[in-house]
Each structure stands twice: as C-alpha cells, then as structure tokens.
C-alpha cells in the first residue's frame, strides 16, 4: 500500500470456530465516522508533536507472541518498556493458535531426545532452508537452527507448560495435551530426501483445540511480571520521526485519547499481518482471496506494516500466505489421492496439509477431488459436511459422474494401484506407510473445488528486517529507531508451500526476543 494512501478501516467480528479453535473474521463496512487525522500510512514529524504524554526506552506495538517476548528480553537488558495493544486483552492472534512451537536441532530438544529422536542442527537448517523457498534467509535460518533447542528451554523457563509426551500419527493440531508431534512435511518428499526427518512441533499443554491460549497467558504474564507496562485498548496511529534521529516515538489512541509516546531507544512493531485487511490482500496477495476463512484474532489489519512503510521500510514476499484445506483427520484420508479436472494427480498427499492446500488451490478451473475407497472413507473432522461429488461401484462410474475425460481418472487410479501394491509411488514419492491400492468398492470423490472447500489463510509477507529486528529500507540499510518482529516482519515463514505448524510461533517468539534485545542495546 503506497504511503500516501488513506487508511483502510475494517471492523472485524470475531467468530471462534468450535471445531478448530481458530478465529475467523468477517469484514464489515467502514464506520460512517470520519477517518482519524493520524494514519499508519503517514508519519508525524517530531516538530508537530505538542507534548510527550509517555516516555520510555522501548515502545512495543502489539502484545502477542513477538511483542511479549520482545518486552521480556528488553526488560532483561535493563530497558524501560511500554507495550501498546489494540485489543482489550493481551495475546494477539497467537492466543487463537494451536500453541505449537517449531523447534529442534542441537541433537534435539529434551522432549525429542526423551522419545528417541535425534535432530541435528544441520538437518533442521536444511529443512528450514527448503521450507523458506526461493527467498529463504540463510542468516536468519542459521541463527534459528543453532539456537532453537535453547529457545525451547527459555520458553519453559518463562512458565510455558509442556507435558513432554509424544503423539504419533498425522494431526493438524493435537486434541490431547501431548507435546511432540509431526507438524510439517519432515517425513514427506522432497524434504525427507535431503534432511533426516524428526518431529519438531512442541505444543503447550492443553486439552482440546487452541493451546495458544495457555502459551500466551504465560508469556504475557511474564512480561508484566518483569516490569513491562502494558496498555490495552491502545491503537497505534502513526510513527513519529526526527529528520536527524529517525523514529523517535509513536502516536497511540488510548481509551479514545491521543497520546504522544517518546521512545528513546526505539519503536518495535509486533502488530501482526494483514489478512483481515481485504484491500491489502487484494493488492498484495490476491490468490489468498480464494480462502474464505482467515486465521486471526481479528486485528491483523496491516497497520504495523503500513507504519514501517510510511518511514521508508521495505516489504518482501507480500504475495505469500499460509493456506490449508481440511482433508484430515481422520488420517486414513491421507491414503487417498487428489486429482484435478484432467483426472491427474498433482501432489504427494502425505505432505503438510498447508502444502497440499496450495497445490489444490491452483489447479486448473479451480477443481480438485480426493479419491477414496470404502476402507479409508471418512468425513474430515474440520469439515464434516464436505461434498461427496461422486460415488460409484467402479472408478469408471466415478469418472463419468465427475465429467472427466474418458479414461483419464481410470488410468491414474490403475497406475497408482499397481505401484502402491508394491509399496512404491514413482511419480510423487508418497511414503510407503501411506500407500495402499484403492480397490474396495464403493468408491467416492470428495470435492475440494473452489466454492466447496473451506480454506483458511494468513499472510506471511511483511517488513524486511535483519534477524536482530532492525527494519531495512529499499537499499537494505537500517532505519534508525525502528524494529519489527512476528508477522509484521517477514521471518522464517515466507513461502506458503513450505510452511509447517509451529513456524509462526517459533519465529515470533524467537525473533521477538532478538528484536527486544537489539532495541534495548541501541
């Protein structure tokens, strides 16, 4: 969004999903009231500041995963910290998440080692580089891979509970209070061919969907306990800049009153992504508009990113987004095969559900179906009303009912069955434990066509930063006094096809800490 544009005002009605624990938000028309004078898209000159209402060393915008950890570390470094959270309560979108943190390396976390999983730093590094896609940040990935296991210990030291048990199988997020699970594409091709697989999802102890609530309760309480001063119902309106010193403060509206905040060391933007700002999504990540459900606590409106842009901050990978489709559990459905309007397979179905989702969303004509037989048939827990598009006693009948080219689907299933019977998948390299011929009638096709599926999304692009959080301009130079972390910045998760559950929380908490320390040192 160009800095000179007017702010996009979107009011979001929060709708927690009873099945997933994720929050969906529905944009409503702008309020008829006039737009505020101050805008995230326009910085305020220090000469125009009438007074300083609040003075601090570090001003943190957003009290979610990144903001809480930034506040903890900035306080540990001796800085005075004020946190400004737009919502009435702390936690951000992280509080609506599954509570999984993606960590490993250094031989394995204590939980990995206790359950016999060795996880080398190089395997974690290789996996994360592959997961980062064409734009992977090697410096950022290296820092994380070398310190992720220690970061898990740090989270426990802050009071985040981890039961320490292992949950085998394939899950979107655990409904039990277990800790360790396979939360990505570690055991799937092509990742498994280059990095030794290991489960790396570490989930805060909580029964049911939504362990992020526990994670954030502990981190936010810890931030306040170490002395961070927290202001809720506080919307950041605009950065304050000094021509010689850079960013020196921020304007916030607290309980309806504008306050001018001086930040002696810097402002740290941890205000989330932009998935609920549909204008920004249409402009930067239009493919995400195919996802009807958004993963957000309701305030991922892009304001933090726009504030960074208003002072020359560069943005990267703004087109990238997480997208998932609800095709399992039950995990038996992973043994089915996806086909498109040509009757052809296009993905190894044992990959992470978000990776599968991206492949499904970009199929020709927006059409894709999951083929199953009677033995593995089930209705996805997250979308039990999934449309059964065709049923037949033979694959010829299913093919005809779907209106596919004659012989196309039959050929695909015949070849798949022939190789699956031998434990092989030469075309897509699906792991042998997920291979079985689809031979038990009746047969069915579950619809994952655009319009039939409920795809969930959040954005990955954001401000370009150093691993230590300094926001960079278009020339790659740091903007004095400005830092960012979490989804306001573009961190480890920057390629939709490579995402794994827990990467956002791992990235936000870890690099929030890094940014908090860097701001306090300035």
C-alpha positions in Angstrom: 0.0 0.0 0.0 1.6 3.3 -1.0 2.5 5.6 1.9 0.3 8.4 0.7 -2.9 6.3 0.6 -5.7 6.7 3.1 -6.0 4.2 5.9 -8.3 1.2 5.3 -10.8 1.0 8.1 -12.1 -2.5 8.7 -14.1 -3.6 11.7 -13.9 -7.4 12.3 -16.4 -9.6 14.1 -14.6 -12.4 15.8 -16.0 -15.9 15.3 -14.1 -18.6 17.1 -14.5 -21.9 15.2 -15.9 -24.6 17.5 -14.0 -27.4 15.8 -10.6 -25.8 15.1 -10.2 -23.2 17.8 -9.2 -20.8 15.1 -10.8 -17.4 14.8 -12.5 -16.4 11.6 -13.2 -12.8 10.9 -15.8 -11.2 8.7 -15.1 -7.7 7.4 -17.9 -5.2 7.8 -18.4 -1.9 6.0 -16.4 1.1 7.2 -17.9 3.2 10.0 -19.6 6.4 8.8 -17.4 8.4 11.2 -14.6 10.5 9.7 -11.2 8.9 9.2 -8.7 9.9 12.0 -6.2 12.7 11.4 -3.3 10.4 12.0 -2.7 7.4 9.8 -0.3 4.4 9.9 0.5 5.3 6.3 1.8 8.8 7.2 4.5 9.5 9.8 4.2 12.5 12.1 7.2 14.9 12.2 8.6 15.5 15.7 8.2 19.2 15.1 4.4 18.6 15.1 4.4 16.9 18.5 2.7 19.2 21.0 3.9 17.3 24.1 5.2 13.9 25.3 2.5 12.1 27.3 4.5 8.9 27.9 8.3 8.5 27.8 10.0 5.1 27.6 13.1 3.4 26.2 11.3 0.9 24.0 7.7 1.2 22.8 6.3 -2.2 21.7 3.3 -2.2 19.4 1.3 -5.4 19.9 1.2 -7.8 22.8 1.1 -11.1 21.1 3.9 -13.8 20.7 6.5 -11.4 19.3 5.6 -8.4 21.5 5.5 -10.3 24.8 8.9 -12.0 24.2 10.4 -8.7 23.0 9.2 -7.0 26.2 10.7 -9.7 28.4 14.1 -9.5 26.8 14.2 -5.7 26.6 13.4 -5.6 30.3 16.1 -8.2 31.0 18.6 -5.9 29.2 17.6 -3.0 31.5 15.3 -1.0 29.2 12.1 0.6 30.3 9.3 -0.9 28.2 5.7 0.2 27.4 3.5 -2.1 25.4 0.5 -0.9 23.4 -2.1 -3.5 22.5 -5.1 -2.6 20.3 -7.4 -5.3 21.8 -9.0 -5.2 25.2 -6.8 -8.2 26.4 -3.3 -9.5 25.6 -2.4 -12.5 23.4 -2.9 -11.4 19.8 -3.6 -14.0 17.1 -1.2 -16.4 18.8 -3.8 -16.8 21.6 -6.1 -18.4 19.0 -3.5 -20.7 17.6 -2.8 -24.4 18.3 0.1 -23.4 20.6 2.7 -25.3 18.6 6.3 -24.1 18.5 8.6 -25.4 15.8 12.0 -26.2 17.4 14.8 -28.7 17.3 18.4 -29.1 16.3 21.4 -29.3 18.6 20.9 -33.0 18.8 17.2 -32.5 19.8 15.2 -30.7 22.5 14.8 -32.6 25.8 11.4 -33.9 24.6 12.8 -35.1 21.2 15.7 -36.9 22.9 13.5 -38.5 25.6 11.4 -40.1 22.8 14.4 -41.3 20.8 14.5 -38.6 18.1 17.9 -37.2 17.3 17.7 -33.9 15.5 20.9 -32.4 14.2 21.3 -28.7 13.7 22.2 -29.3 10.0 19.1 -31.3 9.4 16.9 -28.5 10.9 18.9 -25.9 8.9 18.4 -27.9 5.7 14.7 -28.4 6.3 14.1 -24.7 7.1 16.0 -23.6 4.1 13.8 -25.8 1.9 10.7 -24.6 3.7 11.7 -21.0 3.1 11.5 -21.5 -0.6 13.4 -19.4 -3.2 13.7 -16.4 -0.8 14.9 -18.3 2.2 17.1 -16.1 4.5 20.2 -18.2 5.2 21.5 -15.9 8.0 18.1 -16.0 9.8 17.8 -19.8 9.3 21.3 -20.4 10.7 20.7 -18.4 13.8 17.4 -20.1 14.5 18.7 -23.6 13.8 21.6 -23.2 16.2 19.5 -21.7 19.0 16.1 -23.3 18.6 16.6 -26.0 21.2 17.8 -23.5 23.7 14.8 -21.3 22.9 12.5 -24.2 23.9 14.3 -24.3 27.3 13.8 -20.5 27.6 10.1 -20.8 26.9 9.8 -23.4 29.7 11.7 -21.1 32.0 9.1 -18.4 31.4 6.5 -20.8 32.7 5.1 -22.2 29.5 4.0 -25.8 30.3 5.0 -28.7 28.1 3.9 -32.2 29.2 6.7 -33.9 27.4 4.8 -36.7 25.8 4.9 -37.8 22.2 1.8 -38.1 20.0 2.4 -40.3 16.9 0.3 -40.1 13.8 -0.7 -37.2 11.5 -2.5 -34.3 13.1 -3.4 -30.7 12.2 -3.1 -29.9 15.9 -3.4 -32.3 18.9 -6.7 -32.5 20.7 -4.8 -34.1 23.6 -2.4 -32.4 26.0 0.7 -34.1 24.4 3.7 -32.1 23.4 5.7 -33.6 20.5 4.2 -34.2 17.1 4.9 -34.3 13.4 3.8 -30.8 12.4 5.2 -30.4 8.9 6.5 -32.1 5.8 9.5 -33.6 7.6 8.7 -37.2 6.6 7.4 -36.3 3.1 9.2 -35.9 -0.2 11.2 -33.8 -1.2 12.1 -32.7 2.3 12.8 -36.2 3.6 15.2 -36.9 0.8 17.6 -34.1 2.0 17.1 -33.8 5.7 16.7 -36.6 8.3 13.1 -36.4 9.4 12.2 -35.6 13.1 9.0 -34.4 14.7 9.5 -30.7 15.8 6.1 -29.4 16.8 6.2 -28.7 20.5 2.7 -27.9 21.9 1.8 -26.1 25.1 0.0 -28.4 27.5 -3.7 -28.0 26.8 -6.6 -30.4 26.1 -8.6 -29.7 23.0 -8.0 -27.2 20.2 -6.3 -23.9 20.9 -3.2 -24.4 23.1 -2.1 -20.9 22.1 -4.2 -19.5 24.9 -2.0 -21.2 27.5 1.2 -20.2 25.8 0.2 -16.5 25.6 -1.2 -16.4 29.1 2.2 -17.4 30.4 4.3 -15.2 28.2 2.2 -12.1 28.7 2.1 -12.6 32.5 5.8 -13.0 32.5 6.3 -9.7 30.5 4.2 -7.8 33.1 5.9 -9.6 36.0 9.4 -8.4 34.9 8.1 -4.8 34.7 6.8 -4.1 31.2 3.9 -1.5 31.4 1.0 -2.7 29.3 -1.7 -0.5 27.8 -4.7 -2.3 26.3 -7.3 -0.7 24.1 -4.4 1.3 22.7 -4.3 1.7 18.9 -1.1 2.8 17.4 -1.9 5.6 14.9 1.4 6.8 13.4 5.1 6.8 13.9 6.9 10.0 14.9 10.1 10.8 13.1 13.0 13.1 13.5 15.0 14.0 10.4 18.3 13.5 12.2 17.5 10.7 14.6 15.0 8.5 12.7 12.0 7.1 14.5 11.7 8.6 18.0 8.2 7.7 19.0 4.6 6.8 18.2 1.1 8.3 18.5 -1.4 6.0 20.1 -5.1 6.3 21.0 -5.8 5.0 24.5 -9.4 4.9 25.6 -10.3 7.5 22.9 -7.5 9.9 23.7 -4.4 10.6 21.5 -1.2 10.1 23.4 2.3 11.1 22.1 4.8 8.5 23.2 8.6 9.2 23.1 10.7 6.0 22.6 14.3 6.9 23.5 15.8 3.7 22.1 13.2 2.7 19.5 9.8 1.5 18.4 9.2 -2.2 17.9 6.4 -3.2 15.6 4.8 -6.5 16.5 1.3 -5.8 15.2 0.6 -8.9 13.2 0.0 -9.4 9.5 -2.7 -8.1 7.1 -5.1 -11.0 6.4 -8.2 -9.1 7.7 -7.4 -6.0 5.6 -9.0 -7.3 2.4 -7.9 -4.3 0.4 -4.3 -5.1 1.2 -4.9 -8.8 0.5 -6.4 -7.9 -2.9 -3.4 -5.7 -3.7 -0.5 -7.8 -2.4 -1.7 -11.4 -2.1 -4.8 -11.8 -4.3 -4.5 -15.5 -4.5 -5.4 -15.6 -0.8 -8.9 -14.3 -1.6 -9.8 -17.8 -2.5 -9.6 -18.7 1.2 -12.9 -17.9 2.8 -11.7 -18.3 6.4 -8.9 -16.2 7.9 -6.6 -17.3 10.8 -6.5 -14.2 13.0 -7.5 -12.8 16.4 -9.2 -10.1 14.4 -6.6 -7.3 14.4 -4.2 -8.4 11.6 -5.1 -5.3 9.7 -1.6 -4.5 8.3 -1.2 -1.3 10.4 2.2 -2.3 11.6 3.4 -3.0 8.1 2.0 0.3 6.9 3.7 2.3 9.7 7.0 0.7 8.6 6.3 1.6 5.0 5.5 5.2 6.0 9.1 5.8 7.0 10.7 4.0 4.1 10.6 0.4 5.3 10.9 -2.1 2.5 8.5 -5.1 2.3 9.2 -8.5 1.0 7.2 -11.6 0.0 3.9 -9.8 0.4 2.3 -12.3 -2.0 3.0 -15.3 0.2 0.4 -16.8 2.5 -0.4 -19.8 4.6 -3.4 -21.8 3.2 -4.8 -25.0 4.4 -7.7 -27.2 3.4 -9.4 -29.6 5.9 -8.9 -33.0 4.4 -7.7 -34.8 7.5 -8.1 -36.1 10.3 -9.1 -38.9 10.1 -5.6 -39.7 8.9 -7.0 -42.6 6.8 -7.9 -39.9 4.2 -4.2 -39.3 3.6 -4.1 -42.7 1.9 -6.5 -41.3 -0.8 -5.2 -39.5 -3.9 -6.0 -36.0 -5.2 -6.9 -35.5 -8.8 -7.7 -32.4 -10.9 -10.0 -31.7 -13.8 -7.7 -33.7 -16.1 -8.0 -36.8 -13.9 -4.3 -36.4 -12.9 -2.6 -36.5 -9.6 -0.5 -33.4 -8.6 0.9 -33.8 -5.1 2.1 -36.4 -2.6 -0.8 -36.4 -0.2 1.3 -37.2 2.9 2.9 -33.7 2.7 1.9 -31.0 5.2 -1.8 -30.0 4.8 -0.8 -26.4 4.0 1.5 -27.5 1.2 -1.3 -29.8 -0.2 -3.7 -26.8 0.1 -1.6 -24.6 -2.1 -1.4 -27.2 -4.8 -5.2 -27.8 -4.6 -6.0 -24.0 -4.8 -4.0 -23.6 -8.0 -5.4 -26.5 -10.1 -7.0 -25.7 -13.5 -10.5 -24.4 -13.3 -10.3 -24.5 -9.5 -11.3 -28.1 -9.5 -9.8 -30.9 -7.3 -11.2 -34.1 -5.7 -9.9 -36.5 -3.1 -10.4 -40.1 -4.3 -11.1 -42.7 -1.6 -12.4 -46.2 -1.3 -14.7 -47.8 1.2 -11.9 -48.8 3.6 -10.4 -45.4 4.1 -13.5 -43.3 3.6 -14.3 -40.7 6.4 -15.5 -37.2 6.8 -12.9 -34.6 7.7 -13.3 -33.6 11.3 -12.9 -29.9 10.4 -15.4 -30.0 7.5 -17.7 -33.0 8.1 -20.2 -31.6 5.6 -17.7 -32.0 2.8 -19.5 -32.6 -0.5 -19.3 -36.1 -1.8 -19.2 -35.2 -5.5 -19.4 -38.8 -6.9 -19.9 -42.3 -5.8 -19.6 -45.5 -7.8 -19.1 -49.2 -7.8 -16.2 -48.7 -10.2 -13.8 -45.9 -11.0 -15.4 -45.7 -14.4 -18.6 -44.6 -12.8 -16.8 -42.0 -10.6 -15.0 -40.7 -13.7 -18.3 -40.3 -15.6 -20.1 -38.7 -12.7 -17.4 -36.1 -12.3 -17.5 -35.4 -16.1 -13.8 -36.1 -16.6 -12.2 -37.0 -19.9 -12.8 -40.6 -20.8 -10.2 -43.0 -19.3 -8.2 -40.2 -17.6 -9.2 -41.0 -14.0 -9.3 -44.7 -14.6 -5.7 -44.6 -15.9 -4.5 -42.6 -13.0 -6.0 -44.9 -10.4 -4.9 -48.0 -12.2 -1.3 -46.9 -12.3 -1.4 -45.7 -8.7 -2.8 -49.0 -7.5 -0.3 -51.0 -9.5 2.6 -49.2 -7.8 1.0 -48.9 -4.4 0.6 -52.7 -4.2 4.4 -52.8 -4.4 4.9 -50.0 -1.9 6.0 -47.5 -4.5 5.0 -44.1 -5.8 7.5 -43.3 -8.6 5.6 -40.1 -9.7 5.1 -38.3 -6.4 7.2 -40.3 -3.9 4.4 -40.7 -1.3 5.9 -42.6 1.7 5.2 -46.3 1.8 3.3 -46.2 5.1 0.6 -44.1 3.4 0.3 -46.2 0.2 -2.4 -48.7 -0.4 -4.4 -49.6 -3.5 -7.8 -48.1 -3.8 -9.7 -51.3 -4.6 -12.6 -51.7 -2.1 -15.9 -50.6 -3.6 -17.8 -48.4 -3.3 -15.6 -45.6 -4.4 -16.0 -41.9 -3.8 -14.7 -38.4 -4.7 -14.7 -35.7 -2.1 -15.0 -32.2 -3.5 -12.1 -29.8 -2.9 -13.2 -27.5 -5.7 -13.2 -23.7 -5.2 -16.6 -22.9 -3.7 -16.9 -26.2 -1.9 -13.9 -26.1 0.4 -13.3 -24.0 3.5 -9.7 -22.9 3.1 -8.0 -21.0 5.9 -5.3 -18.4 5.4 -3.0 -15.8 7.0 -0.3 -13.7 5.4 3.5 -14.2 5.5 4.9 -11.1 3.9 6.0 -8.1 5.8 8.7 -5.6 6.6 12.2 -6.5 5.6 14.4 -6.9 8.7 17.7 -8.1 9.9 17.5 -11.3 12.1 18.0 -8.8 15.0 14.9 -6.9 14.1 16.2 -3.7 12.5 13.8 -2.6 9.8 15.6 -2.1 6.4 14.9 0.4 3.7 14.8 -0.3 -0.1 18.7 -0.1 -0.1 19.0 -2.7 2.7 20.0 -0.1 5.2 18.5 0.0 8.7 16.0 2.7 9.6 17.2 4.3 12.9 15.0 3.6 15.8 12.6 1.1 14.1 12.4 -2.6 14.7 9.9 -5.3 13.8 9.1 -9.0 14.6 6.3 -11.5 14.2 4.0 -11.3 11.2 4.6 -7.6 10.8 8.1 -8.6 9.7 8.8 -11.3 7.0 10.6 -14.0 9.1 11.2 -17.7 8.7 7.8 -18.5 7.3 7.9 -16.8 3.8 6.8 -19.4 1.4 3.3 -20.9 1.5 4.3 -24.3 0.1 7.0 -24.8 2.8 5.1 -23.8 6.0 4.9 -26.2 9.0 2.6 -25.8 12.0 4.6 -24.0 14.8 6.8 -22.0 12.5 5.0 -18.7 13.1 5.1 -19.1 16.9 8.7 -20.3 16.8 9.7 -17.4 14.6 7.6 -14.8 16.5 8.8 -15.8 20.0 12.5 -16.3 19.0 12.9 -13.2 16.8 10.8 -11.1 19.1 13.4 -11.8 21.7 16.2 -10.9 19.3 14.5 -7.6 18.4 13.8 -6.8 22.1 17.5 -7.2 22.9 18.6 -5.2 19.9 16.2 -2.3 20.7 17.4 -2.2 24.3 21.0 -2.1 23.3 20.5 0.9 21.0 
